[in-house]
């Protein structure tokens, strides 16, 4: 003989089942709406170009639109603050972070509007930049030796593009001034693209950013790339020496970019995003594209990225002690 379930109990079971089914569907559906990536640098800069290209493939992988939201300025602080305070932390707002965000800004600023150690959930390191020093063609400098002579003849007439008074580029100026006995001054811009444009127009004379920012202006004859800050020469710039080849050691840093989410973002969202970015950045055709931007793909797990961030902070501390003006 079968026994019927009391109607009140049956209704409760149906409601509980519906709730459980809803939770399961919500969990399985991520992402079910567009994802916004905050990029703390100006449109047209190398990282912006790369993430816009990646967003097309990511949209296909995740099944949702990817929106690039540029918030440049302040050595990445404006974008980092926007990311840290983006609520709810549900995986629909993430941010590009770089060496300034977590390594150098804590060394330069006593107070930041975000906590670099606790406000972010690391997702993955994305790539290392191949950087180089570029000089305006307007000053007739084609090599670092030329630059040395020019600076010594014009010690107070050379300016250098930076991402702010408290930035890695400002450290580079300190390093160069000590090495060349010069008085190079920094001029702040909101990204590598604007810096390259300013060098090409001879509004400023020098800059060090990702090489990809400079190539179009180099090809147009408006600036010269004097050296690359990498372990070996770029196969795309075989005639440009490395800093080590020129005996310009002592500024040991590699510029990197990665992806993070606001603290509290569910692990499921972090892992899904990591898997999607990993698939895109390891795609053969996309890696070829990265090479044209003079960057090196360097995907990590979230845990590996967290460890790397801690180690990079230690290197930043050493550089700041040596070269901060």
C-alpha positions as CSV (number, residue, x, y, z in Angstrom):
1,X,0.0,0.0,0.0
2,X,1.4,3.4,-1.0
3,X,1.3,6.3,1.5
4,X,0.7,9.8,0.2
5,X,2.8,12.8,1.3
6,X,0.8,15.4,3.2
7,X,0.0,18.3,1.0
8,X,1.8,20.9,3.2
9,X,4.9,18.8,3.3
10,X,4.7,18.2,-0.4
11,X,4.5,21.9,-1.0
12,X,7.6,22.5,1.2
13,X,9.5,19.8,-0.7
14,X,8.6,21.4,-4.0
15,X,9.8,24.8,-2.8
16,X,13.0,23.5,-1.4
17,X,13.6,21.5,-4.6
18,X,13.0,24.6,-6.7
19,X,15.5,26.7,-4.6
20,X,18.1,24.0,-4.9
21,X,17.5,23.8,-8.6
22,X,17.8,27.5,-8.9
23,X,21.1,27.6,-7.0
24,X,22.5,24.8,-9.2
25,X,21.5,26.6,-12.3
26,X,23.0,29.9,-11.1
27,X,26.2,28.1,-10.3
28,X,26.4,26.4,-13.7
29,X,25.4,29.6,-15.6
30,X,28.4,31.7,-14.8
31,X,28.9,33.9,-16.7
32,X,25.4,34.8,-17.6
33,X,25.9,38.5,-18.5
34,X,28.7,40.7,-19.7
35,X,32.1,40.9,-17.9
36,X,33.9,44.2,-17.5
37,X,37.7,44.4,-17.4
38,X,39.1,47.6,-15.9
39,X,42.3,48.6,-17.6
40,X,44.3,51.2,-15.7
41,X,46.1,52.6,-18.7
42,X,45.1,54.7,-21.8
43,X,43.5,53.3,-24.9
44,X,46.0,52.5,-27.6
45,X,48.7,51.4,-25.2
46,X,50.1,47.9,-25.6
47,X,48.2,46.3,-22.8
48,X,44.9,47.9,-23.9
49,X,45.5,46.6,-27.5
50,X,46.3,43.1,-26.2
51,X,43.2,42.9,-24.0
52,X,40.9,44.3,-26.7
53,X,42.2,41.6,-29.0
54,X,41.9,38.9,-26.3
55,X,38.3,40.1,-25.5
56,X,37.1,38.9,-28.9
57,X,38.3,35.3,-28.2
58,X,37.3,35.5,-24.5
59,X,33.8,36.4,-25.5
60,X,33.6,33.3,-27.7
61,X,35.0,31.1,-24.9
62,X,32.8,32.5,-22.1
63,X,29.7,33.1,-24.2
64,X,29.3,36.7,-23.0
65,X,30.5,40.1,-24.2
66,X,33.7,41.4,-22.7
67,X,33.8,45.1,-22.0
68,X,37.1,47.0,-21.7
69,X,36.8,49.9,-19.3
70,X,39.9,52.2,-19.4
71,X,40.6,54.1,-16.2
72,X,44.1,55.5,-16.7
73,X,46.2,57.7,-14.5
74,X,48.1,57.9,-11.2
75,X,50.4,54.9,-11.8
76,X,47.5,52.6,-12.0
77,X,45.9,53.8,-8.8
78,X,42.6,55.0,-10.3
79,X,41.9,51.7,-12.0
80,X,43.1,49.6,-9.0
81,X,40.8,51.6,-6.6
82,X,37.8,51.1,-9.0
83,X,38.5,47.4,-9.1
84,X,38.9,47.0,-5.4
85,X,35.7,48.8,-4.6
86,X,33.6,47.1,-7.3
87,X,30.7,45.4,-5.6
88,X,29.3,42.8,-5.5
89,X,32.4,40.7,-5.9
90,X,30.8,38.2,-8.2
91,X,33.2,37.8,-11.1
92,X,31.6,40.3,-13.4
93,X,34.1,43.0,-12.8
94,X,37.8,42.1,-13.0
95,X,40.9,44.2,-13.6
96,X,44.3,44.3,-15.3
97,X,47.0,44.9,-12.7
98,X,50.7,45.4,-13.2
99,X,54.0,45.9,-11.3
100,X,53.0,49.4,-10.2
101,X,49.7,48.1,-8.7
102,X,51.1,45.7,-6.2
103,X,54.9,46.1,-6.2
104,X,55.9,49.7,-6.6
105,X,53.0,51.8,-5.4
106,X,53.2,50.4,-1.8
107,X,56.8,51.5,-1.8
108,X,56.0,55.1,-3.1
109,X,52.9,55.9,-1.2
110,X,52.3,55.8,2.6
111,X,48.5,55.6,1.9
112,X,46.7,54.1,-1.0
113,X,43.0,54.0,-1.7
114,X,43.2,50.2,-2.0
115,X,45.1,47.5,-0.1
116,X,47.5,45.8,-2.5
117,X,47.8,42.8,-0.2
118,X,44.1,42.1,0.6
119,X,41.8,43.8,-1.8
120,X,42.4,41.5,-4.8
121,X,41.9,37.9,-5.7
122,X,44.7,37.0,-8.2
123,X,43.5,35.2,-11.3
124,X,46.6,34.8,-13.5
125,X,49.8,36.6,-14.6
126,X,49.3,37.3,-18.3
127,X,52.6,38.4,-19.9
128,X,55.9,40.2,-19.5
129,X,56.6,43.3,-21.6
130,X,59.8,43.7,-23.6
131,X,60.6,47.3,-22.8
132,X,63.0,49.7,-24.4
133,X,64.3,53.3,-24.2
134,X,63.2,55.4,-27.2
135,X,64.5,58.8,-28.2
136,X,62.9,61.5,-30.4
137,X,64.4,61.7,-33.9
138,X,64.3,65.4,-33.3
139,X,67.4,65.3,-31.1
140,X,69.5,63.2,-33.6
141,X,70.1,60.4,-31.1
142,X,70.4,56.9,-32.6
143,X,72.3,55.0,-29.9
144,X,72.8,55.0,-26.2
145,X,76.3,56.4,-26.8
146,X,74.7,59.2,-28.8
147,X,72.3,59.8,-25.9
148,X,75.1,59.9,-23.4
149,X,76.9,62.6,-25.4
150,X,73.6,64.6,-25.9
151,X,72.6,64.5,-22.3
152,X,76.1,65.7,-21.2
153,X,75.9,68.6,-23.7
154,X,72.3,69.4,-22.7
155,X,72.0,68.3,-19.1
156,X,68.9,70.2,-18.2
157,X,67.1,70.1,-21.6
158,X,65.9,66.5,-21.6
159,X,62.5,65.2,-20.4
160,X,61.4,61.7,-20.0
161,X,57.8,60.3,-20.2
162,X,56.4,58.7,-17.1
163,X,53.2,57.3,-15.7
164,X,53.4,59.7,-12.8
165,X,55.8,61.2,-10.3
166,X,55.7,58.0,-8.3
167,X,56.2,55.4,-11.0
168,X,58.8,52.9,-12.3
169,X,59.7,55.4,-15.0
170,X,60.6,57.9,-12.4
171,X,63.0,55.3,-10.9
172,X,64.5,54.9,-14.3
173,X,65.1,58.7,-14.4
174,X,66.9,58.5,-11.1
175,X,69.0,55.6,-12.4
176,X,69.9,57.5,-15.6
177,X,70.7,60.8,-13.8
178,X,73.1,59.0,-11.5
179,X,74.7,57.1,-14.3
180,X,75.0,60.1,-16.7
181,X,75.4,62.9,-14.2
182,X,72.3,64.5,-15.8
183,X,69.2,66.4,-14.8
184,X,66.6,64.6,-16.8
185,X,63.1,65.5,-15.7
186,X,59.9,63.4,-15.8
187,X,56.6,64.4,-17.5
188,X,53.5,62.4,-16.7
189,X,51.2,60.8,-19.2
190,X,48.4,58.2,-18.9
191,X,49.9,55.4,-21.0
192,X,52.6,54.2,-23.4
193,X,50.6,55.3,-26.4
194,X,50.5,59.0,-25.4
195,X,54.2,58.8,-24.4
196,X,55.2,57.4,-27.8
197,X,53.2,60.2,-29.5
198,X,54.9,62.9,-27.3
199,X,58.4,61.5,-28.1
200,X,57.6,61.4,-31.8
201,X,56.5,65.1,-31.7
202,X,59.6,66.0,-29.6
203,X,57.4,67.3,-26.8
204,X,59.6,65.0,-24.6
205,X,62.8,63.5,-25.7
206,X,62.9,60.1,-24.0
207,X,60.8,57.3,-22.6
208,X,60.9,53.7,-21.6
209,X,57.8,51.6,-22.2
210,X,56.8,48.4,-23.9
211,X,58.4,48.3,-27.3
212,X,55.0,47.7,-29.0
213,X,54.1,51.3,-28.1
214,X,57.0,52.6,-30.2
215,X,57.0,50.5,-33.4
216,X,54.6,52.6,-35.5
217,X,56.5,55.8,-34.7
218,X,59.9,54.0,-35.3
219,X,58.7,52.8,-38.7
220,X,57.6,56.4,-39.5
221,X,61.1,57.6,-38.7
222,X,59.9,59.8,-35.7
223,X,61.8,58.0,-33.0
224,X,64.7,55.6,-32.4
225,X,64.8,52.7,-30.1
226,X,68.2,52.7,-28.3
227,X,68.1,49.5,-26.2
228,X,65.8,46.8,-25.0
229,X,65.4,45.7,-21.4
230,X,65.4,42.0,-21.9
231,X,67.7,39.0,-21.5
232,X,68.4,38.8,-25.3
233,X,67.8,40.8,-28.4
234,X,64.3,40.8,-29.9
235,X,64.2,38.8,-33.1
236,X,62.0,41.6,-34.4
237,X,64.6,44.2,-33.6
238,X,67.9,42.3,-34.1
239,X,70.0,45.5,-34.4
240,X,68.9,46.9,-31.1
241,X,71.2,45.9,-28.2
242,X,70.1,44.8,-24.8
243,X,70.9,46.9,-21.7
244,X,73.3,44.2,-20.5
245,X,75.2,44.3,-23.8
246,X,75.8,48.0,-23.3
247,X,76.9,47.5,-19.7
248,X,73.8,49.2,-18.4
249,X,73.1,46.7,-15.6
250,X,71.7,47.8,-12.2
251,X,68.1,48.3,-13.1
252,X,66.9,44.8,-12.8
253,X,63.1,44.7,-13.3
254,X,60.7,43.1,-15.7
255,X,57.4,44.8,-16.4
256,X,54.5,42.4,-16.2
257,X,50.7,42.5,-16.4
258,X,48.1,40.2,-14.9
259,X,44.5,39.8,-14.0
260,X,42.8,40.0,-10.6
261,X,39.3,40.3,-9.2
262,X,37.9,42.1,-6.1
263,X,38.5,40.3,-2.9
264,X,35.7,37.8,-2.1
265,X,35.0,36.9,-5.8
266,X,33.9,33.2,-5.7
267,X,36.6,30.6,-6.5
268,X,34.3,29.2,-9.2
269,X,34.4,32.5,-11.1
270,X,38.2,32.9,-10.5
271,X,38.9,29.4,-11.8
272,X,36.6,29.9,-14.8
273,X,38.2,33.1,-15.8
274,X,41.7,31.6,-15.3
275,X,40.8,28.7,-17.6
276,X,39.4,31.0,-20.3
277,X,42.4,33.4,-20.3
278,X,44.8,30.4,-20.3
279,X,43.1,29.0,-23.3
280,X,43.2,32.3,-25.2
281,X,46.8,33.2,-24.3
282,X,48.1,29.8,-25.2
283,X,46.3,29.8,-28.6
284,X,48.9,29.5,-31.3
285,X,47.6,32.4,-33.4
286,X,47.2,34.7,-30.4
287,X,50.7,33.9,-29.2
288,X,51.9,35.0,-32.7
289,X,49.9,38.2,-32.2
290,X,51.6,38.7,-28.8
291,X,55.0,38.5,-30.5
292,X,54.1,41.4,-32.8
293,X,53.4,43.4,-29.6
294,X,56.8,42.5,-28.2
295,X,55.4,40.7,-25.1
296,X,56.0,37.2,-23.7
297,X,53.0,35.1,-22.7
298,X,53.4,34.0,-19.1
299,X,50.1,32.4,-17.8
300,X,50.1,31.2,-14.2
301,X,47.7,29.6,-11.8
302,X,46.0,31.9,-9.3
303,X,48.3,30.5,-6.5
304,X,51.4,30.9,-8.6
305,X,50.5,34.5,-9.4
306,X,50.0,35.2,-5.7
307,X,53.5,33.9,-4.9
308,X,55.0,35.9,-7.8
309,X,53.4,39.1,-6.6
310,X,55.0,38.7,-3.2
311,X,58.4,38.0,-4.7
312,X,58.1,41.0,-7.1
313,X,57.4,43.3,-4.1
314,X,60.7,42.3,-2.6
315,X,62.6,43.2,-5.9
316,X,60.7,46.5,-6.0
317,X,61.9,47.3,-2.5
318,X,65.5,46.9,-3.5
319,X,65.1,49.1,-6.6
320,X,63.3,51.9,-4.7
321,X,66.1,52.0,-2.1
322,X,68.7,52.4,-4.8
323,X,67.1,54.9,-7.2
324,X,64.4,56.9,-5.5
325,X,65.2,60.6,-5.8
